[in-house]
Amino acid sequence: MNKHVIQGLTVGGLFTIAITWIASADALAEGGLALLASMVFGLAAGLCIGGLVVANFAMLATEEKKVKKASATRPITAHAHA
């Protein structure tokens, strides 16, 4: 399970970094409050999407952890011999 959570955090972090960079790249030339607002918006959006990716990986880990027991049932009939 830890392997999936670490992978999820890595992928989610990469999404966060990419989305933050894309959102702030346009405002990089202007600087000032426009850059700050773009970075905050990009970081918030990136954290949301990154959190969803982490949750998806965690759900995958718990799904793999579940063990289903196989149980075979057959009807038992009672016959009276006379």
Secondary structure in CASP SS format (residue, H / E / C, confidence):
PFRMAT SS
TARGET T0000
AUTHOR 0000-0000-0000
METHOD secondary structure of the structure
MODEL  1
M C 1.00
N H 1.00
K H 1.00
H H 1.00
V H 1.00
I H 1.00
Q H 1.00
G H 1.00
L H 1.00
T H 1.00
V H 1.00
G H 1.00
G H 1.00
L H 1.00
F H 1.00
T H 1.00
I H 1.00
A H 1.00
I H 1.00
T H 1.00
W H 1.00
I H 1.00
A H 1.00
S H 1.00
A H 1.00
D C 1.00
A C 1.00
L C 1.00
A C 1.00
E C 1.00
G C 1.00
G H 1.00
L H 1.00
A H 1.00
L H 1.00
L H 1.00
A H 1.00
S H 1.00
M H 1.00
V H 1.00
F H 1.00
G H 1.00
L H 1.00
A H 1.00
A H 1.00
G H 1.00
L H 1.00
C H 1.00
I H 1.00
G H 1.00
G H 1.00
L H 1.00
V H 1.00
V H 1.00
A H 1.00
N H 1.00
F H 1.00
A H 1.00
M H 1.00
L H 1.00
A H 1.00
T H 1.00
E H 1.00
E H 1.00
K H 1.00
K C 1.00
V C 1.00
K C 1.00
K C 1.00
A C 1.00
S C 1.00
A C 1.00
T C 1.00
R C 1.00
P C 1.00
I C 1.00
T C 1.00
A C 1.00
H C 1.00
A C 1.00
H C 1.00
A C 1.00
END
